[in-house]
Amino acid sequence: MLQAQGKHAQAGQGFLRALELWKLDSSNQGNYAWTLDRLGELFIDRGKFKEALSRLSLARAIWLRVLGKGHPDLSVNLEIQARAWRGLGNWPQAERFLRRALELKECSLGPAHRVCRRLLGSLAEILKCAGKADEAAGLFRQIEQNRQSHSDLSRQPSSQRLCSQYGLSEVPAWSFQAKSSELGLKGSFKQLKPLCLAALRASEQALGPSHPDVSYLLEDLAALYTENGRPEPSANLLRHCLQIRRAALGPFHPDVGISLRALVKLYCQRRRWDLAQTACQDLHQLLEANFAEDHPERTALLKQQAQIYQSAGADDRAQECLKLAAERETSQALQFT
């Protein structure tokens, strides 16, 4: 809880105290390893990747003794280690650990499981960063093939309401949940739009138009429209996505924050400072409900609000935000040092 709220100093102290307690109890080595994993995550959040790896390596050695090298739960530690290596820019190591985590999960859950698709996506992103664009594109195609084999997607047009509402055309259905960047193509709007719409139809038909999973497809389609210079349909889709998430997940769910951030960015691109300010205020309330005052996300939002106020000509408000952001950054720097 403290870690999620950005209270890293208190969280770190709690984990260290827990380590002392579990270390004395040889019958609970699993709890000791679990605490080391959490401490490793905390160091990663603070950008202390080498410190994270020292804890995570020790945790892995314990997990191997407790669980065995083929246990699927070992993948949690491996995935966290991959994050640390990625933070250090060591792509070969990040790839190695993530591939092993994926292998364990595929053996226990099957390659089409959503957890495996998520790990594949993370691996593809690492490969892209490592300059292996072709291999990354192949993994993204594999993600889609796994998803297609996992679902019996209907070809019946069931999203006419949404297509009419947002001025989109009907097209043959085909499974799609990859973002446009995954194909590595620019100017591929005509290729990608039919796939987005097909997935939207299938998802609506299977889950209902108000299911939160539908919102992810709306978000993908909105991103596609934004990237191709069509902000108005994108804004409509993002607002509908936000509406679904608020109704299904509650006003303070992290996914609601994702929608609000996307709207803020789009409104800024369109120079709609009034709408951007309103969305920022909503996002501020969400972060206030979930995070401590000096959490980095709240500080980043203050800086963004300052830019918006400055662009709108409200220099005094902009300076207030920047001053408050600087105070919080100073407070953050004093923590967990």
N, C-alpha and C positions, 0 to 999 in steps of 0.2 A: 504494500500500500504506500509506504513512504517513498519507495523508489519510483512508483508510477506518478506520484505527486511532485516529483522533482526534488524531494528532500534527501539529497544524496548523502549528506554528512550523517544524518540520523540513520538512514538505511544502512550505510556502511558500518556504523557502530553496532547496529543490531545484528548484522551478519557476522561480524567478528566475534561478538559475544556468543552467538549461536555456535560458531566453530569451536570455541573453547569448550562449550558444553558437550557437543557431539564427539569431540576428540577424546573425551574421557570415557565415552560409552562405546566400547568395541563392538557391541551388538547392533549399533545403529550407524554403520559406515555409509549406508545409502543416504541417510539424512545429512551426514557430513559432506558427501559428494554433491548432494543437491544444493547445499548452502554455498559450496565453492562455485558451483555453476552460477548461482544468483549473484555472487560477489563478482564473478567474471563479467557478467552482463552489466553490472554497475560500473565497473572500470571501463567497459566499452562505451557506455553512455557518456562517460566523462572524457573519452578520447585517450585513455591510458591503456593502449592495446597490449603492450609488453607485459604490464602488470596483470592484465586480464589473462593472457596466455599462461602465465606461471600458475595461476589458480586453476585454470581449465585443464591444463595438462595433468595436474595432481588429481583433479576430479575424475578425469578419464581413466587414470590408472586404477582408481578405486572402483569405478563402475565396471571395469573389465573383470576385476576380482569378484564383485558382487553379482553382476548380471551375466558375464560371459561376453565374448567378442561378437556373437551373432544376435544379441538381444536388440529388438527394435528401439527400446528406450534409450539406448546408447546414442541414437541419432540426435537427440536433443543437445547433448554435449558437443557432438561433432559439428552441428550446425552453428552453435555459438562460437566455436573455435574458428569456423570459416569466416564468421563476421569479423573476428579480431584480425585474422590474416588479411581480410579485405581492407580493413581500416589501415593496415600497414602498407597496403599496395602490393602485397605479395600474392599475386594472382595464382601462381602454380599451387601454393599451399592452400589457398582458399578453395581452389577447384578440387584438390585432392580430398579435403575434409568433407566438402559438400557432396562429392560423388559417393563417398562411403556412407554418409547419412542417407542419401537417396537410395542406395542399394539396400540398406537395412529396412527402410520403410516400404520399398517395393516388394520385398520378400514377405512382409507381414500384411500389407494392405492391398497389394496389387498396383500395377503401374497406372491404372486409370483413376485411382483415388485422388481426391482434391488435394490432400497433403502432399502427395507425390508430384502433382502438377505444380504446386506452389514451389517445391524444392527444385523442380526442373526449371521453373521461371527464374529463380535465384541463380541457378547455375548458368543459365543462358546470359543473364546480365553480367556475371563475372567473366564469361568468355568474351562478351562484347568489349568489356573494359580491357581485357588482355589482348585485344586485337584479333580475336578469332571470330570474325563476323559471320563467316559461312557456317561454322559449327554452331554458333548461337542461333542462326536462322533455322538450322535443322532441328534444334531442340524445341524452338517455338512451334515448328510444324508438328513435332512429336506430341507436344502438349495438346494441340488441337485434335490430333488423331486419337489420343487417349480419351479426350473429352467426348469425341464423337462416338467412340466405341462404348462409352459408359452410358450414353443416353440414347434412347430411341426417339429422335427428334422428328416431329411430324412436319409434313410439307403443306399442311392446310394453312391458308392465310388467316391468322387470328389476331393480328395487330392493326387492323384497318383504322381503328379509332386513333391510335397514336400516330400512325402515318399521316392521317388526315389532319390531326391537330397540329403537327409540326411541319406540314408541307413536304412530307417525304413520300417517295414513290414505293409501290409494292414490287417485290422482286422474288424470284424463287428462293426457297429457304435452304440454308446450308449451315451447319454448325459453325459458330464463330464466337470466340471470346478472347482473341488476341488483340492487343492494341496495335495501332498502325505502325509504331516504331519496331514492332517485332518482325515485320517483313523487311525492314531496312529500306523501304521505298519512300521516295518523296513524289508528290503529285500522283499518288495511286488512289485517289478518292473514288474513282469509278470502280476500282477493283475491290476496295474495302467496304464501301457503303453497303453493297448487297449482303455481304457476310454479316455485318453488324445487324442489319434489319432482320435477317433470317434468324439469328440467335435471339433477338428480341421477341420475335413471334413465338419461337419455340419455348422460351422462358415464360412468357405470359400465359401461354396455353397450359404449360405444365404446372405452374405455381400460382397463377393469378396475377393480375396487373398491379396489385399492391404489395406483392412480396418483396422483401428487401433485396433479394438476389437480383430482381429485375433492375434495381437501381444501378448495379454495376455495369450492366449493358447500356443503360441510358448514359452513364458516365463515359463509357468508351465511345459511344456514338457522338456525344458532345465534344469530346477531345478531337475526334476526326473532323468534325465541322469547324472547330476552332483552328486547327492546323491548316485548313484549306480556305481560310479567310471568310467564313460564313458565321459571324458571331451571333446573329439573331436566333437561328434554330438552335445553336449551341446553348444560348442563355435559357431558352424555353425548356430544353431537355434537362439542364442542370437544376432549374427551379422545380421541375417535376421530380427529379431524383431526390432533391432536398425534402420535398413534401412527403414522398414515400418513406424516407428514412426517419423523419420526425414522427410520423404516425406509427411506424412499425417498431422503431428502436428507442424512441424517446428523444427529447430535445437536447440531451447532453451526451449522447453516444458519440464515440470518436468518429464514426462514419459520417455523422452529421457535420462534423468539423471538416472532413474532406470535401464535402459538397460546398460548404461555405467558403473554403479557401479557393476552390475552383471558380466560384462566382466572383470573389474579390479580384482575382487575377484577370478574369474576363472583363469585368467592369472597368478595371484600370486600363486595360488595352483599348477599350472603347471610350475612355475618358469620361465615364459616367461616375464622377466623384461622389455624387449624392448616394447612388446605389452602393458604391463601394464602401462608403462610410457606414451605411446601414448594415451591410453584411459583416463588416468588421466588428460592429457593436454586438451583433449576435454571436460572432465567434469569440469575442471577449467574454461574454457571459458563459459560454460553454467551457472555455479554458479555466475560467474562474471557479467553475463547479468541479473541475477535475484535477487541477494542478495548484501547487503552492504559488505564492505571489512571485517568487523569484525563479520560477521554472523557465528554462530557455525558450520554450514556445511562447510564453506570455511576453517575454522580452522581445522576441522576434516580431510578434504582432504589434507591439508598441512602435517599433521602427517602421513597420509597414504603414501603420496609421499616420506616422509623421510624414512619410512620403506622400500619402494621399492628401493630408491637410495642406501640405506645402503646394502640391499641384493645384489644389482648389483655391489657393490664395489665403488660406487660414494659417499664416506663419506663426502666430502666437500659440495656437493649438499644437502645431508641429513641434515647436520648441519644448512645450510641456511634455509631450510624448518622448522626445529624445532625452530630456533630463531624467525622466523616470526610468527609461531604459538603461541609461548609464548607471544610475544608482543600483539597479537590480543586477547589472553585470558585475559591478564591484562586489555586491553581496555574494554572487555565485562564485567569484574568484576566490573568496575567502573560505568557501566550503570545500571539504574533502581534499585539502592540500597536505 
